[in-house]
Amino acid sequence: MITRKRTIRLSVRVGIALLAFIMAALLVLAMLPWGVFKGQIEQRLAARTGQTVSIGTMAREDLFSLSPVVHLTDVSVTQPAWAGPGKLAAIRSIRVRFPVLPLLVGKFRPTMIEVDGARVALVRDRTGRRNWQSARKKRGDGAPPSITSLTLHDVALRYRDAVQKRVLDLSLAADARGVAVKGSGTIRGSAVTVRARGAPLLGAAAHWPFTAAIDGRDLEMRAQGTMARPLDTGNMALDVSARASDLKMIDAVIEAGLFGTQPVRLTAHARHDGARWSVERLRGTIGGSTIAGHVTATREGGRTRLDGAVTSDRLNFDDFATDAGQAAARALERANGPKIVPNTRINIKKIDSTDGQIRFDVGRIVSARGASALTSMSGLVSIDHQLMKLSNFRIGLTKGVITGRVTVDQRGGRAEPTVTLDLTLKDGSIAALAGGDDKAIDASLAGRVKLAGVGSTVREAVGHAGGSIGLAAQRGALPAKVAAMMGFDVARSLTRSDSEQAQLRCVIARFEVTKGVGRADPVLVDTSLSQSHAEGTLRFPSEALALSVTGAPKRDSALRLPGSITITGTVRDPQVVVPHEVKSVGNILKGIGRAITGKQGPVAKDADCGALAASALR
């Protein structure tokens, strides 16, 4: 039977043995000749970069330390064939101090790096391949940099990026005075200079200050902030200002998927906390439009989630296109004529790893082309795995409002999205929607659009869409001459004065749309003097009209012209065509003969405008 005293003696011996083993292990680690691992380190670095790595010499400088200094010379990393000639990196001399114990759990935490003579060539091709990243990407462990001493002498870096069209030649220096980067190059073909400076690393405080600047004719950016630790870009706060010829120039730096615009001025405060980026107090102008807002981007599970809001006190849609883009739009309009349906691109194939929501509120919409029927706009844009929804959508008009929702569904890797529109117009008016000051023809107006189609732009999608379009105008007025002519009542058209008005009881237009072709079902205009009906089609994306219109007066006429008229052209530029046989002498004589014999045909009765409007807007 083991006594208590023997148990204690045994425990002490085991403890001493374990302590001795640990001390021996630490002693071995403290004296380890790291140069013997040169081959293994070359293989590890080659596996990480995907390139051949060679080290000329590798030796330990001190004899005994758990934070040894290792000196490497003639370090070389080959360049992949697709990245061009030369080497990815060639380093004449590099000294590194690192604690040994973190290596036991697979973590390399250098505290000192000294580089003397280095040439580095970083390349990203058109497909997004990076020569510094192997196909077997390895993520870091998320820990901040542990470097407390950095010395860089005669270090040059050349960066070529075919995605954002960036070419930069930079020199890097670091010593007891701090860290400095300077150089020049081009961004999207425009010349720039680059400079950045950080405080010394040795004895750095908890908040490490830095500044950075890009200067050029088409792009100026300034950043000033602090990092939680030296070189810890994963935890920093900074104030940013930017001036650029367009938003695409800024995107060439921040890579947020932005687009070309008119000249830009922006300021913002940004924070980076690990997997989370936040941009606050964003303010600025794009052309003559104002912009303000905030956004948070959180990276999780390989996806980025956005949450933010954008407001504008004054917005001109033309500001969100470059001069070249505006010229192309004008050329397209000259070639195809003005259109109601916008040619806005809504293909989101490239937005494959972003989710979230952005709220927007535009207080005032303006246009350099003159008065606009649109006055304001607001809504919520959300996206989830390439299903984009525009909800709570509201467009204010000079009279009335358009509300509804839009979805863009490009899930499943489809080349083009399915676009669904469900929009409602309330409390509008014909005169306000048409623009201008002419109110000779006016009435309250309501509408409903329910369409779904496939296309990379709104116009393309509507051109392939199915669904319905409905408009209903009621309780209005129009010139009596026009009302009489709509009933083919020539006599009353000639005898009414120019100032006399007739009641516009209703205008009803419903088109059942199949594959971009809308068929009138029905289209009618009912006035106090006449009623007219139209049959035919409205085709998208050309917005071409092909309607045949007939009409009848609501009372017997002294001269009623038989026949029909044709409406061609487009929605924005309709053309009324009176066939030759309708306006011929023979047809007029035929109308006179029917008036004499009393065989003019039936007169029209008042339409049930309420029921027809409800049906058109269903």
C-alpha positions in Angstrom: 0.0 0.0 0.0 1.4 3.4 -1.1 1.7 5.8 1.8 0.9 9.5 1.6 4.6 10.3 2.0 5.6 8.1 -1.0 2.8 9.7 -3.1 4.1 13.1 -2.4 7.7 12.0 -3.2 6.5 10.5 -6.5 4.7 13.6 -7.5 7.7 15.8 -6.7 9.9 13.5 -8.8 7.4 13.6 -11.7 7.2 17.4 -11.4 11.0 17.8 -11.4 11.3 15.5 -14.4 8.7 17.4 -16.3 10.3 20.7 -15.4 13.7 19.3 -16.4 12.2 18.2 -19.7 10.7 21.6 -20.4 13.9 23.3 -19.4 15.8 21.0 -21.7 13.4 21.7 -24.5 13.6 25.4 -24.0 17.4 25.1 -23.9 17.4 23.3 -27.2 15.0 25.8 -28.8 17.1 28.7 -27.4 20.2 27.2 -29.1 18.6 25.8 -32.2 20.8 26.2 -35.4 18.1 27.6 -37.7 20.3 27.4 -40.7 19.8 23.7 -41.0 16.1 24.3 -41.8 16.9 26.4 -44.9 15.6 23.7 -47.3 12.4 23.1 -45.3 11.8 26.9 -45.2 12.3 27.2 -49.0 9.7 24.4 -49.5 7.2 26.1 -47.1 7.6 29.4 -48.8 7.3 27.8 -52.2 4.0 26.1 -51.2 2.6 29.3 -49.9 3.5 31.4 -53.0 3.2 28.7 -55.6 6.6 29.7 -56.9 10.2 28.4 -56.6 11.9 30.0 -53.6 15.7 29.9 -53.1 17.8 31.2 -50.1 21.5 31.8 -50.6 22.6 31.5 -47.0 20.7 31.3 -43.7 22.4 31.5 -40.3 21.6 32.4 -36.8 23.4 35.4 -35.4 23.2 34.9 -31.7 24.1 31.8 -29.7 21.4 31.6 -27.1 17.9 33.2 -27.1 14.2 32.3 -27.3 13.9 35.3 -29.7 16.8 34.6 -32.1 17.9 36.8 -35.0 18.2 34.9 -38.3 20.1 36.4 -41.2 19.1 35.4 -44.8 20.9 36.5 -48.0 20.1 36.3 -51.7 16.5 35.4 -51.3 14.7 34.9 -54.6 11.1 34.1 -55.6 10.4 33.3 -59.3 7.7 35.0 -61.3 4.9 32.9 -62.7 5.0 32.7 -66.5 1.7 34.6 -67.0 3.1 37.6 -65.0 5.9 38.3 -67.4 9.7 38.1 -67.2 11.9 38.7 -64.1 11.4 37.7 -60.5 8.5 38.3 -58.1 11.1 39.2 -55.4 14.9 39.4 -55.1 16.2 40.3 -51.6 19.9 40.9 -51.0 19.8 40.7 -47.2 17.1 40.2 -44.6 17.4 39.9 -40.8 14.5 38.7 -38.7 13.9 38.4 -35.0 11.1 36.2 -33.9 9.9 34.5 -30.7 10.3 30.7 -30.8 7.4 29.6 -28.6 4.6 30.7 -31.0 6.1 28.5 -33.6 5.1 25.5 -31.5 1.5 26.3 -32.4 2.2 27.2 -36.0 2.4 31.0 -35.6 5.2 33.1 -36.9 5.4 36.4 -35.0 8.4 38.5 -36.1 9.2 41.4 -33.9 12.1 42.8 -36.0 12.6 42.9 -39.7 15.6 44.5 -41.5 15.8 44.5 -45.3 18.7 45.8 -47.3 18.3 45.7 -51.0 15.0 44.4 -52.3 13.2 44.4 -55.6 9.6 43.3 -55.7 7.2 43.0 -58.7 3.6 42.5 -57.9 1.2 41.7 -60.8 -2.6 41.3 -61.1 -3.9 40.3 -64.6 -7.2 40.9 -66.3 -8.7 37.8 -64.7 -7.8 38.9 -61.2 -4.9 36.4 -60.7 -2.3 37.7 -58.3 1.3 36.6 -58.5 1.7 36.9 -54.7 -1.2 34.5 -54.0 -1.0 30.8 -54.8 -4.1 28.9 -56.0 -4.1 27.4 -52.6 -5.0 30.6 -50.7 -4.1 30.7 -47.1 -5.8 33.1 -44.7 -3.9 34.6 -41.8 -4.8 33.9 -38.2 -6.3 37.3 -37.8 -3.7 38.4 -35.2 -2.3 42.0 -35.6 1.3 42.5 -36.7 3.8 42.0 -33.9 6.7 44.0 -35.5 8.2 46.6 -33.1 11.3 47.3 -35.2 11.4 47.8 -39.0 14.3 48.9 -41.2 14.0 49.1 -45.0 16.9 50.3 -47.1 17.1 50.3 -50.9 13.6 48.7 -51.3 11.7 49.2 -54.5 8.3 47.8 -55.5 6.7 47.8 -58.9 2.9 47.1 -59.1 1.0 46.4 -62.3 -2.8 45.8 -62.1 -4.7 45.1 -65.3 -8.1 45.1 -63.5 -8.0 48.7 -62.3 -5.4 49.9 -64.8 -2.9 50.8 -62.2 0.9 51.0 -62.6 3.0 52.2 -59.7 6.8 52.4 -59.0 7.3 52.9 -55.3 10.3 53.1 -53.0 9.9 52.0 -49.3 12.0 53.2 -46.4 11.9 52.6 -42.7 14.2 53.5 -39.8 14.2 55.2 -36.4 12.5 58.2 -38.0 9.5 56.3 -39.2 8.1 54.5 -42.3 7.9 56.3 -45.7 6.5 55.3 -49.1 6.8 57.5 -52.2 6.6 57.0 -55.9 4.7 57.7 -59.1 2.7 56.0 -61.8 -0.6 56.0 -63.6 -4.2 55.1 -62.5 -6.5 54.5 -65.4 -4.0 56.2 -67.7 -3.7 59.4 -65.6 -0.4 60.3 -64.0 -0.2 60.3 -60.2 2.3 60.6 -57.4 2.0 58.6 -54.2 3.4 59.3 -50.7 2.7 57.8 -47.3 4.3 58.2 -43.9 4.0 56.5 -40.5 5.5 57.1 -37.1 8.5 55.1 -35.9 7.7 51.6 -34.8 10.1 51.4 -31.9 8.4 52.5 -28.8 5.2 53.3 -30.7 2.2 54.2 -28.6 -1.1 52.3 -28.7 -2.3 54.5 -31.5 0.1 54.6 -34.4 -0.4 57.7 -36.6 -0.1 57.7 -40.4 -0.8 59.8 -43.5 -1.2 58.9 -47.2 -1.8 60.9 -50.3 -2.3 60.4 -54.0 -1.9 63.5 -56.3 -2.8 63.9 -59.9 -4.8 65.9 -62.5 -7.7 63.5 -62.4 -7.4 62.1 -58.8 -6.5 63.5 -55.4 -6.9 61.5 -52.2 -5.9 62.2 -48.7 -6.0 59.9 -45.6 -5.0 60.7 -42.1 -5.6 58.4 -39.2 -4.3 56.0 -36.5 -3.8 52.3 -36.3 -4.3 50.3 -33.1 -0.7 49.1 -33.5 2.0 49.8 -36.0 1.1 48.5 -39.5 -2.2 47.0 -38.2 -4.4 48.0 -41.2 -7.1 45.6 -39.8 -7.7 48.0 -36.9 -7.6 51.7 -37.8 -9.6 54.9 -38.0 -9.0 57.5 -40.7 -10.4 60.7 -42.2 -10.5 60.6 -46.0 -11.0 63.3 -48.6 -11.1 62.8 -52.4 -11.4 64.8 -55.6 -11.7 63.0 -58.9 -12.7 63.6 -62.5 -15.3 60.9 -61.9 -16.3 58.2 -59.3 -14.6 55.5 -61.4 -11.2 57.0 -60.6 -11.9 56.7 -56.9 -13.0 53.1 -57.5 -9.7 52.3 -59.1 -8.2 52.8 -55.5 -10.9 51.5 -53.2 -12.4 48.8 -55.6 -16.1 49.1 -54.5 -17.7 48.5 -57.9 -18.4 52.2 -58.6 -19.2 53.7 -62.0 -18.3 56.7 -64.1 -19.8 60.1 -63.2 -19.3 63.8 -63.4 -16.5 65.3 -61.2 -16.5 64.2 -57.6 -15.6 65.8 -54.2 -16.1 63.6 -51.1 -15.1 63.5 -47.4 -15.7 60.7 -44.9 -14.6 59.2 -41.7 -13.8 55.4 -41.9 -13.1 52.7 -39.4 -11.7 49.2 -39.9 -12.3 46.7 -37.1 -11.3 43.3 -38.2 -14.0 42.0 -40.5 -16.0 45.2 -40.3 -15.5 48.4 -42.3 -17.7 51.4 -41.5 -17.9 54.7 -43.3 -19.5 57.6 -41.5 -20.1 61.3 -42.2 -19.9 60.7 -45.9 -20.5 64.1 -47.6 -19.8 65.6 -51.0 -20.9 66.4 -54.5 -21.1 64.5 -57.8 -21.4 67.2 -60.5 -24.1 69.4 -59.2 -25.7 66.7 -57.1 -25.2 66.5 -53.3 -24.7 63.3 -51.4 -24.5 62.3 -47.7 -24.7 59.1 -45.8 -23.1 56.1 -44.0 -22.4 52.5 -44.7 -21.1 49.4 -42.8 -19.5 46.4 -44.6 -19.0 43.2 -42.6 -17.1 40.3 -44.0 -18.4 36.9 -42.8 -18.3 33.4 -44.4 -16.7 34.7 -47.6 -19.5 37.2 -48.2 -19.8 40.9 -47.5 -22.9 42.4 -45.9 -23.8 46.0 -46.4 -26.0 48.2 -44.2 -26.3 51.9 -44.9 -28.2 55.0 -46.0 -27.7 57.7 -48.6 -29.5 61.0 -48.9 -29.3 63.8 -51.5 -30.8 67.3 -51.2 -30.4 67.9 -54.9 -29.9 65.2 -57.6 -29.5 65.4 -61.3 -29.5 61.9 -63.0 -27.1 63.3 -65.7 -24.4 63.7 -63.0 -24.2 59.9 -62.7 -22.7 59.5 -66.2 -19.4 60.7 -67.7 -19.4 63.1 -70.6 -18.7 60.1 -72.8 -21.6 58.3 -71.3 -23.9 61.2 -71.8 -22.8 61.6 -75.4 -23.5 57.9 -76.0 -26.9 58.3 -74.5 -27.7 61.3 -76.7 -26.5 59.4 -79.8 -28.7 56.5 -78.9 -31.6 58.9 -78.4 -31.0 60.5 -81.8 -30.8 57.1 -83.5 -33.9 55.5 -81.8 -35.8 58.6 -80.6 -36.7 59.6 -77.0 -38.0 56.8 -74.8 -40.1 56.5 -71.6 -38.5 53.3 -70.3 -35.0 54.0 -69.1 -32.0 52.1 -70.4 -30.6 51.7 -66.9 -28.3 48.6 -66.6 -29.4 46.2 -63.9 -27.3 43.1 -64.6 -25.9 42.1 -61.2 -23.9 39.0 -62.3 -20.7 40.4 -60.8 -22.3 41.2 -57.4 -22.0 37.5 -56.4 -20.7 37.8 -52.9 -22.5 40.9 -51.5 -25.7 41.0 -49.5 -27.3 43.7 -47.4 -29.5 46.8 -47.7 -29.1 50.5 -48.5 -31.8 53.1 -47.9 -31.9 56.2 -50.1 -33.8 59.5 -50.0 -33.6 62.2 -52.6 -35.2 65.4 -51.5 -35.2 67.2 -54.9 -34.7 66.0 -58.5 -33.5 68.5 -61.0 -32.6 68.4 -64.7 -30.4 70.5 -66.9 -32.8 69.8 -69.8 -35.6 71.8 -68.3 -38.6 71.2 -66.0 -39.0 67.5 -64.8 -42.1 65.8 -63.8 -40.1 64.0 -61.1 -39.5 65.9 -57.9 -38.2 63.4 -55.3 -37.4 59.7 -54.7 -36.9 57.2 -51.9 -36.7 53.5 -51.2 -34.8 50.6 -49.8 -32.5 48.5 -52.0 -31.7 45.0 -50.6 -29.8 42.1 -52.0 -29.4 38.5 -50.9 -27.4 36.0 -53.1 -28.1 38.0 -56.3 -31.8 38.6 -55.6 -32.1 42.4 -55.5 -35.3 44.1 -54.3 -36.3 47.7 -54.5 -39.0 48.1 -51.9 -40.9 51.0 -50.3 -40.1 52.7 -53.6 -41.6 56.2 -54.0 -41.2 58.8 -56.8 -42.7 62.2 -56.1 -44.2 64.0 -59.1 -45.1 67.6 -59.6 -48.6 66.2 -59.1 -49.1 62.7 -57.8 -46.8 59.9 -56.7 -45.5 56.6 -58.1 -45.0 53.8 -55.6 -44.3 50.1 -55.8 -41.5 47.6 -55.9 -38.9 46.2 -58.4 -37.0 42.9 -58.2 -33.9 41.8 -60.1 -33.4 38.0 -59.8 -30.1 36.7 -61.2 -29.7 33.7 -58.9 -28.4 30.4 -60.2 -25.6 31.9 -62.3 -27.9 33.2 -65.1 -26.3 35.5 -67.7 -29.2 37.9 -67.5 -31.7 38.7 -64.7 -35.4 38.4 -64.6 -36.8 41.9 -63.8 -40.2 42.3 -62.2 -41.9 45.7 -62.1 -45.0 46.5 -60.0 -45.6 50.2 -60.0 -48.7 52.3 -59.2 -49.4 55.9 -60.1 -51.8 57.8 -57.9 -53.2 61.4 -57.8 -51.3 62.4 -61.0 -52.4 64.6 -63.9 -52.0 64.4 -67.6 -50.6 68.0 -67.8 -48.0 67.4 -65.0 -46.8 64.1 -66.4 -46.4 65.6 -69.9 -44.5 68.6 -68.5 -44.7 72.2 -69.7 -47.4 74.8 -68.9 -50.0 73.8 -71.5 -53.0 72.7 -69.5 -55.5 72.7 -72.4 -55.9 69.0 -72.0 -55.8 67.8 -68.4 -57.4 65.2 -66.0 -56.6 63.4 -62.9 -54.4 60.3 -63.7 -53.8 56.9 -62.2 -51.8 54.0 -63.5 -50.5 50.5 -62.9 -47.6 48.6 -64.5 -47.1 44.9 -63.8 -44.4 43.4 -66.0 -41.8 40.7 -65.8 -39.1 40.0 -68.4 -35.4 39.1 -68.9 -32.8 41.6 -69.8 -29.6 43.3 -68.7 -31.2 46.8 -68.8 -34.7 47.9 -67.8 -35.5 48.6 -71.4 -34.3 45.2 -72.6 -36.3 43.4 -69.8 -39.5 45.3 -70.8 -38.8 44.4 -74.4 -39.2 40.7 -73.5 -41.8 41.2 -70.8 -45.2 39.8 -70.1 -47.9 41.4 -67.9 -50.1 44.5 -68.2 -50.0 48.3 -68.4 -53.0 50.3 -67.3 -53.8 54.1 -67.3 -57.0 55.8 -66.3 -57.6 59.6 -66.5 -60.9 61.0 -65.2 -62.7 64.2 -64.5 -60.8 66.5 -66.8 -61.3 69.0 -69.7 -60.1 69.5 -73.2 -60.8 71.9 -76.1 -64.3 71.4 -77.5 -62.8 71.4 -81.1 -60.6 68.5 -80.2 -63.5 66.6 -78.4 -65.7 67.0 -81.5 -63.0 65.8 -83.9 -62.4 62.7 -81.7 -66.0 61.8 -82.6 -65.3 62.6 -86.3 -67.9 65.4 -85.9 -66.6 67.9 -88.5 -69.6 70.3 -88.1 -69.1 70.9 -84.4 -65.3 71.0 -84.8 -65.7 73.9 -87.2 -68.3 75.8 -85.2 -66.8 75.7 -81.7 -64.7 78.6 -80.6 -61.0 78.1 -79.7 -61.6 78.9 -76.0 -64.6 76.6 -75.5 -63.9 73.6 -73.4 -65.5 70.1 -73.3 -65.6 67.6 -70.4 -63.0 64.9 -70.6 -65.0 62.2 -68.8 -62.2 59.6 -68.9 -59.3 58.2 -70.9 -58.8 54.4 -70.4 -55.8 52.6 -71.7 -55.0 49.0 -70.9 -52.5 46.9 -72.7 -52.1 43.2 -72.2 -48.3 42.6 -72.8 -46.8 39.4 -74.2 -43.1 39.1 -75.2 -42.9 42.9 -75.2 -46.0 43.5 -77.4 -48.9 45.2 -75.7 -52.4 44.9 -77.3 -55.0 47.5 -76.6 -57.7 46.0 -74.3 -59.4 48.5 -74.3 -58.2 52.0 -75.3 -60.9 54.6 -75.3 -61.5 58.4 -74.8 -64.9 59.5 -73.5 -65.8 63.2 -73.6 -69.0 65.1 -73.2 -69.2 65.5 -77.0 -67.8 62.2 -78.3 -66.2 58.8 -77.7 -63.4 57.2 -79.5 -61.9 53.7 -79.5 -58.5 52.4 -80.5 -57.3 49.0 -81.5 -53.7 47.9 -82.1 -50.4 47.5 -80.4 -47.7 49.1 -78.4 -44.3 47.5 -78.9 -41.3 47.5 -76.6 -38.4 48.3 -76.5 -39.0 50.6 -79.5 -42.2 52.0 -77.8 -43.7 52.0 -81.3 -47.5 52.7 -81.6 -49.7 51.1 -84.2 -53.3 52.1 -83.3 -56.4 52.5 -85.4 -58.9 55.0 -84.0 -62.6 55.3 -84.7 -65.0 57.6 -83.0 -68.6 58.7 -82.7 -70.3 61.9 -81.5 -72.8 61.7 -78.6 -75.4 63.7 -80.6 -76.4 63.7 -84.3 -74.1 65.8 -86.3 -74.6 68.0 -89.3 -71.5 66.5 -90.8 -70.0 63.3 -89.5 -66.9 62.0 -91.3 -66.8 58.2 -91.7 -63.6 56.2 -91.4 -60.7 56.0 -89.0 -57.3 57.5 -88.3 -54.0 55.8 -87.5 -51.6 56.7 -84.7 -48.0 55.7 -85.4 -44.6 56.9 -84.1 -43.7 56.3 -80.4 -45.1 57.1 -77.0 -42.9 60.1 -76.7 -43.4 61.2 -80.3 -46.8 60.0 -81.6 -47.8 60.7 -85.2 -51.5 61.0 -86.2 -52.1 59.9 -89.8 -55.4 60.7 -91.5 -55.7 58.3 -94.5 -56.2 59.9 -97.9 -59.6 58.1 -98.3 -60.8 59.7 -95.0 -60.1 63.3 -96.0 -61.0 62.8 -99.7 -63.7 64.8 -101.3 -65.6 61.6 -101.9 -65.6 60.7 -98.2 -66.7 64.2 -97.3 -69.6 64.0 -99.8 -70.4 60.6 -98.3 -70.7 62.2 -94.9 -72.9 64.9 -96.3 -75.1 62.3 -97.9 -75.5 60.3 -94.7 -76.4 63.5 -92.8 -79.2 64.3 -95.4 -80.6 60.7 -95.2 -80.2 60.4 -91.5 -78.0 57.3 -91.8 -75.0 58.6 -89.9 -74.8 55.6 -87.6 -75.5 55.3 -83.9 -74.3 58.0 -81.5 -72.1 57.1 -78.5 -73.3 56.8 -75.0 -71.5 57.7 -71.8 -69.0 55.0 -70.8 -69.0 53.6 -67.3 -65.7 55.3 -66.5 -65.5 54.1 -62.9 -65.8 50.4 -63.9 -63.4 50.7 -66.8 -60.8 52.5 -64.7 -61.0 49.8 -62.0 -60.5 47.1 -64.6 -57.6 48.9 -66.3 -55.8 49.4 -62.9 -56.4 45.9 -61.5 
